[in-house]
């Protein structure tokens, strides 16, 4: 299909386009310069906002254990996830919690989400490489991570807990603390020899006690989760001021949300019930549900942080997230967006005083499109350049849209194109568009691995697999799960 989105008001931060009236031409799933003689279809976007398709850099949609929570807590089904994101104008979601043990399962789940392109972070188990961290063997760690990325078809790696902690009984090992672990990876990054994607760090309060120069070399996941007082608030700001990168991890007490769920290592106080699942990390993962509202101070601190770091948006990579479902579930995004865009909508988020600033539609596009694409290394997504994937959202909003109407229209876009195919047409989902151009994105390792390091790599992988009683071929993600895949 060759088509044209005509007279739209375009916001494309990657190309510095801020509210310009433009026509966008699409052919063969890509954005093109023009179409001759005439496009087959014209979408009239007069007085409507046009952006690249949304990218959620951090949302638990396929974490091992969520299937059980669908039966016990009412977590959304895979179909509900895909259709809800599509209606909000999103075309890509990234799963942030995949382990070596669960990679095949996670990709199977991701492949079953309709409409959306997908990717996943591989969470490193630092027990597997603790010998190399102790010995300072950075080259071996680099190469084994490359092997694991290729094995699991991951787009990047993540450290869930920056440290190795052994039970004291019967062990002669000493723990590796956060500082030593972070410095190990920091030294590799700063050496210039690091050919891996940027490493993600789960943000927890104690992490923000570390050196800000070191932290700014990583991507901090759901940064607001680590902000529990004013001192750590200022540390988080300092990390971004120094050019670091983070997704926001905003908390919300949305009245529209009936699933108050958490994912983590611990059982929170006042929980209704919980599920414990071993996914191959240091401790089992806890899925819990509570009837208690999220703490108001967390909501206020996270939204205040999101507003105050606007001043750093041009110098660092800030992406939107709620660490869904921890901060709030993804279907509450439009309510939060409306609060960020307009002071008049903030009473829906909190009654507490917040900074007297607002996001523009250009800045919203930056934190939901441009920056998430950069963070994930998606070169052909998150922007509207010639040659980019034709993932495009059209909203019936403008800079003056306000109140409940703003939230309503952000919740249900007018049009959504996925790979050049119209998925949402005049606010309604097109039948048969579930698989429109659907792809799995991963970090392409081919050609990046040092030949002379392969023997050492094999030794490390044998040790890692023996610890799990697996063979490497049993952990490899089969192509049947990733479907149409694309390296970055």
C-alpha positions in Angstrom: 0.0 0.0 0.0 1.2 3.5 -1.0 -0.4 6.1 1.1 -0.1 9.7 2.4 -0.8 11.2 5.8 -1.9 14.7 4.7 -1.7 18.1 6.5 -0.8 16.6 9.9 0.9 18.7 12.6 4.1 16.7 13.0 6.3 16.3 16.1 9.6 14.5 15.4 12.3 15.5 17.9 14.9 13.3 16.1 14.7 15.7 13.2 13.9 18.9 15.1 10.4 19.1 13.7 8.1 20.8 16.2 4.5 21.3 15.2 5.1 21.8 11.5 2.2 21.0 9.0 3.5 18.3 6.7 2.6 15.5 4.4 4.1 12.1 5.1 4.4 9.5 2.3 4.6 5.7 2.9 5.5 2.9 0.5 6.5 -0.7 1.1 6.4 -0.2 4.9 8.8 2.7 4.9 8.6 6.5 4.9 9.6 7.9 1.5 10.2 11.3 0.1 7.3 11.3 -2.3 4.9 9.1 -4.2 4.3 9.4 -8.0 1.9 9.7 -9.6 -0.6 9.4 -6.7 -0.9 7.5 -3.4 -3.5 4.8 -3.2 -4.9 6.1 0.0 -4.9 9.5 1.8 -5.4 9.9 5.5 -6.6 13.4 6.3 -4.7 14.5 9.5 -5.8 18.2 9.4 -5.7 19.7 12.9 -4.4 16.3 14.2 -1.0 15.5 15.8 1.3 13.1 14.0 4.2 11.3 15.8 6.2 8.1 15.3 4.7 5.0 16.9 5.2 4.9 20.7 8.0 2.7 22.2 7.7 1.4 25.7 11.3 0.8 26.9 10.3 -0.9 30.2 7.1 -2.8 30.7 6.6 -6.3 32.2 4.5 -8.0 29.6 6.1 -11.4 29.3 8.1 -11.9 32.6 8.1 -15.5 33.6 5.3 -15.9 36.2 2.9 -13.4 34.7 0.7 -16.1 33.2 -0.1 -17.3 36.8 -1.0 -13.7 37.8 -3.6 -13.6 35.0 -5.5 -16.3 36.8 -4.9 -15.0 40.4 -4.6 -11.2 40.1 -6.4 -10.5 36.8 -3.3 -9.3 35.0 -4.1 -8.4 31.3 -4.0 -11.2 28.7 -1.5 -11.0 25.8 -4.3 -9.9 23.4 -5.4 -7.2 25.8 -1.8 -6.0 26.1 -1.3 -5.7 22.3 -4.7 -4.0 21.6 -4.4 -1.6 24.5 -1.0 -0.4 23.4 -2.1 -0.1 19.8 -5.0 2.1 20.8 -2.6 4.3 22.7 -0.5 4.7 19.6 2.3 2.3 20.6 4.0 -0.1 18.2 6.9 -1.5 20.3 7.2 -2.9 23.8 10.4 -4.1 25.5 10.3 -6.8 28.2 12.9 -5.8 30.9 13.2 -9.1 32.9 14.3 -12.1 30.9 16.9 -14.5 32.3 19.0 -17.3 30.7 16.6 -19.9 32.2 13.4 -18.2 30.9 14.5 -16.7 27.5 12.6 -19.2 25.4 9.4 -18.8 27.4 9.6 -15.0 27.3 10.1 -14.9 23.6 7.2 -17.3 23.2 5.0 -14.9 25.1 6.2 -11.9 23.2 5.6 -13.5 19.9 1.9 -14.0 20.9 1.3 -10.3 21.6 -0.7 -8.9 18.6 0.4 -5.8 16.6 3.5 -4.9 18.6 7.1 -5.3 17.7 9.0 -6.7 20.7 12.5 -7.0 22.4 13.8 -8.0 25.8 16.6 -7.3 28.2 18.7 -10.2 29.4 19.2 -10.0 33.2 22.7 -11.2 34.1 23.1 -13.5 37.0 26.4 -12.2 38.5 27.0 -15.5 40.3 27.8 -16.8 36.8 30.7 -14.4 36.3 31.8 -13.7 39.9 35.2 -15.3 39.4 35.9 -13.0 36.5 34.8 -10.0 38.4 37.1 -10.9 41.3 40.0 -11.5 39.0 39.3 -8.4 36.8 39.0 -10.5 33.7 37.0 -8.0 31.6 37.7 -9.5 28.2 36.2 -12.9 29.2 33.1 -11.2 30.6 32.6 -9.2 27.4 32.8 -12.2 25.2 30.5 -14.4 27.3 27.9 -11.6 27.4 28.1 -11.5 23.6 27.5 -15.2 23.5 24.5 -14.9 25.9 23.0 -12.0 23.9 23.2 -14.2 20.8 21.9 -17.3 22.6 18.9 -15.5 24.0 18.2 -13.0 21.2 18.3 -10.1 23.7 18.6 -6.4 22.8 20.7 -5.5 25.8 21.8 -6.8 29.2 20.6 -5.7 32.6 22.0 -6.0 36.2 19.2 -6.6 38.6 21.3 -6.4 41.8 24.8 -4.9 41.5 26.6 -7.3 43.8 27.1 -10.9 44.7 25.8 -12.0 48.1 26.4 -15.5 49.4 24.7 -17.1 52.3 27.2 -17.3 55.1 26.8 -20.9 56.2 29.1 -23.3 54.5 30.7 -20.8 52.1 34.2 -19.5 52.1 33.5 -16.9 49.4 33.4 -13.2 50.2 30.6 -11.1 48.9 31.2 -8.6 46.0 29.7 -5.3 46.9 28.0 -2.8 44.6 31.0 -0.5 44.3 33.4 -3.2 43.1 30.8 -4.7 40.7 29.9 -1.3 39.2 33.5 -0.2 38.9 34.3 -3.5 37.0 31.8 -2.7 34.3 32.5 1.0 34.4 36.2 0.4 33.6 35.3 -1.6 30.6 32.8 1.0 29.3 35.4 3.8 29.8 38.2 1.9 28.1 36.5 2.3 24.8 36.7 -1.4 24.1 33.1 -2.1 25.0 31.3 -3.2 21.9 28.1 -4.3 23.8 24.9 -2.3 24.0 24.7 0.0 27.0 24.1 -1.9 30.3 20.9 -1.4 32.2 20.9 -1.1 36.0 17.8 -1.8 38.1 17.4 1.3 40.3 16.9 0.6 44.0 17.6 3.1 46.9 21.1 1.8 47.8 22.2 2.1 44.2 21.8 5.9 44.4 24.4 6.0 47.2 27.1 5.1 44.6 29.4 7.5 42.7 27.4 9.6 40.2 30.2 9.5 37.6 30.0 5.7 37.6 26.2 5.6 37.5 26.0 8.1 34.6 27.8 5.5 32.4 24.9 3.1 32.6 21.2 3.3 31.8 19.2 3.5 35.0 15.9 1.5 34.8 12.8 3.1 36.5 15.0 5.6 38.3 12.2 6.9 40.6 12.1 3.5 42.3 15.4 4.5 44.0 14.2 7.9 45.1 13.0 7.6 48.7 14.4 10.8 50.2 15.7 14.3 49.2 19.3 13.2 49.2 18.7 10.4 46.7 16.4 12.7 44.7 19.4 15.0 44.2 21.7 12.1 43.3 19.3 11.0 40.6 19.2 14.6 39.2 23.0 14.7 39.3 23.2 11.5 37.2 21.1 13.0 34.5 22.8 16.4 34.8 26.1 14.5 34.0 24.6 13.1 30.8 23.3 9.8 32.1 20.3 8.0 30.8 17.2 6.7 32.6 13.6 5.7 32.2 11.4 7.6 34.7 9.5 4.8 36.5 6.6 7.1 37.5 4.3 6.0 40.3 0.5 6.6 40.1 -2.5 6.0 42.3 -4.9 6.0 39.4 -8.5 5.4 40.3 -8.9 3.7 36.9 -6.5 0.9 37.9 -7.9 -2.1 39.6 -4.7 -4.2 39.7 -2.3 -3.0 42.4 0.6 -5.4 41.7 4.3 -5.5 42.4 7.3 -7.6 41.1 10.4 -7.8 43.1 12.5 -9.9 45.6 10.5 -9.1 48.7 6.9 -9.5 49.9 5.6 -5.9 50.6 3.7 -5.2 53.8 -0.1 -5.4 53.7 -0.3 -7.7 50.6 -3.5 -9.5 49.7 -1.6 -12.5 48.3 1.6 -13.3 46.5 3.3 -15.8 44.2 7.0 -16.9 44.4 8.7 -17.9 41.2 12.3 -19.0 40.6 13.5 -17.5 37.3 17.2 -18.2 37.8 18.3 -15.1 39.8 19.8 -14.7 43.2 16.5 -15.2 44.9 13.0 -16.2 43.7 10.9 -13.4 42.2 7.8 -12.3 44.2 4.6 -11.3 42.4 2.2 -9.6 44.9 -1.1 -7.9 44.9 -2.3 -5.4 47.5 -5.5 -3.6 48.3 -3.5 -0.6 49.6 -3.0 2.4 47.4 0.6 3.2 46.4 2.3 5.6 48.8 1.4 9.2 48.0 5.0 10.3 48.7 6.3 8.0 46.0 3.7 9.4 43.5 4.6 13.0 44.3 8.4 12.4 44.2 8.3 10.6 40.9 6.0 13.1 39.1 8.0 16.0 40.6 11.2 14.4 39.3 9.7 13.9 35.8 8.8 17.6 35.6 12.0 19.0 37.1 14.4 17.0 34.8 12.8 18.6 31.7 15.8 21.0 31.8 18.1 18.0 31.1 16.1 16.6 28.3 18.4 18.0 25.6 21.6 16.7 27.1 20.6 13.2 28.2 18.4 10.3 27.3 15.2 10.4 29.4 12.5 7.9 28.5 9.0 7.5 30.0 8.1 4.4 32.0 6.2 3.3 35.1 8.0 0.0 35.4 4.6 -1.4 34.7 3.0 -2.8 36.7 5.1 -1.7 39.7 4.5 2.1 39.3 1.2 1.5 37.7 -0.1 -0.6 34.8 0.5 0.5 31.2 -3.1 1.3 30.6 -2.8 4.3 33.0 -0.3 6.0 30.7 -2.8 8.5 29.1 -3.8 9.8 32.5 -0.1 10.4 33.4 0.6 12.0 30.0 -2.4 14.3 30.4 -0.9 15.4 33.8 2.5 16.0 32.4 1.1 18.0 29.5 -1.4 20.1 31.5 -1.3 21.4 35.0 -5.1 21.3 35.0 -5.0 17.5 34.9 -2.7 16.9 37.8 -5.5 16.7 40.4 -6.2 13.2 38.9 -2.6 12.2 39.9 -2.1 14.0 43.2 -3.4 16.9 45.2 0.1 17.8 46.4 1.9 20.8 45.0 4.0 20.1 41.9 6.5 22.2 39.8 4.7 24.8 37.7 6.0 23.4 34.4 4.4 21.4 31.6 5.6 19.1 28.9 5.0 20.1 25.3 3.8 17.6 22.7 7.3 17.8 21.2 8.8 16.8 24.6 6.2 14.0 25.0 7.3 12.6 21.6 10.9 12.8 22.8 10.3 10.7 26.0 7.9 8.2 24.4 9.4 7.8 20.9 12.8 9.3 20.2 14.7 8.5 23.4 13.3 5.0 23.9 14.4 4.1 20.3 17.9 5.5 21.1 18.1 3.5 24.3 17.2 0.3 22.6 19.3 1.0 19.5 16.4 0.9 17.2 17.8 3.0 14.3 14.7 2.9 12.0 12.1 3.6 14.8 11.1 6.5 17.0 11.4 9.1 14.2 9.9 10.0 10.8 13.0 10.3 8.6 13.1 9.1 5.0 13.7 5.3 5.2 12.4 4.8 8.7 9.8 2.1 9.5 6.3 3.5 8.8 5.2 3.1 12.4 3.1 6.3 12.8 0.4 7.4 15.3 -2.2 10.2 14.6 -4.0 11.7 17.6 -7.0 14.1 17.5 -5.2 16.5 19.9 -3.4 19.8 19.7 -1.4 22.0 22.1 -4.6 23.5 23.5 -6.5 20.2 24.1 -7.1 19.9 27.8 -9.0 18.2 30.6 -10.5 14.8 30.3 -10.7 15.2 26.6 -6.9 15.1 26.4 -6.6 11.9 28.3 -9.5 10.3 26.3 -7.9 11.1 23.0 -4.4 9.9 24.1 -6.1 6.7 25.1 -7.6 6.1 21.7 -5.6 7.4 18.7 -7.3 8.3 15.5 -5.0 6.3 13.3 -2.1 3.9 13.8 0.2 2.6 11.1 2.4 -0.4 11.8 5.0 -1.1 9.0 2.9 1.0 6.6 -0.3 -1.0 7.3 -3.3 0.8 8.9 -4.0 -0.9 12.2 -6.3 1.7 13.8 -8.6 3.5 11.4 -10.7 6.3 12.8 -10.3 5.0 16.3 -11.2 1.4 15.5 -9.0 -1.6 15.3 -8.8 -3.1 11.8 -9.7 -6.8 11.6 -6.9 -9.0 10.5 -4.1 -6.6 11.4 -2.8 -8.5 14.4 0.5 -9.5 12.7 1.1 -6.3 10.8 4.8 -6.2 10.1 5.5 -7.8 13.5 9.2 -8.3 14.4 11.5 -9.3 17.2 14.5 -7.0 17.7 17.8 -8.2 19.2 21.4 -7.2 19.4 23.3 -8.6 16.4 26.5 -10.3 17.6 27.7 -11.6 14.2 31.3 -10.4 13.6 31.7 -8.8 17.0 33.3 -11.7 18.8 37.1 -12.2 19.1 38.1 -15.5 17.6 41.0 -16.0 20.1 38.6 -15.6 23.0 36.2 -18.4 22.0 38.0 -21.1 23.9 37.9 -19.2 27.1 34.2 -18.4 26.3 33.5 -22.1 25.9 35.0 -22.8 29.3 32.9 -20.1 31.0 29.7 -21.4 29.3 30.4 -24.9 30.4 30.7 -23.7 34.0 27.5 -21.6 33.7 25.5 -24.5 32.2 26.8 -27.1 34.7 25.6 -24.8 37.5 22.2 -25.0 36.0 22.3 -28.6 34.8 21.7 -27.5 31.2 23.5 -27.6 28.0 23.9 -24.4 26.0 21.8 -25.7 23.1 18.9 -26.3 25.6 19.0 -22.6 26.5 19.1 -21.3 22.9 16.0 -19.4 21.8 14.5 -21.2 18.8 13.6 -19.1 15.7 10.1 -20.4 15.9 9.6 -18.1 18.9 11.2 -15.0 17.4 9.5 -15.2 14.0 10.6 -12.3 11.8 13.6 -10.9 13.6 15.9 -8.0 13.0 19.3 -7.3 14.5 20.4 -3.9 15.8 
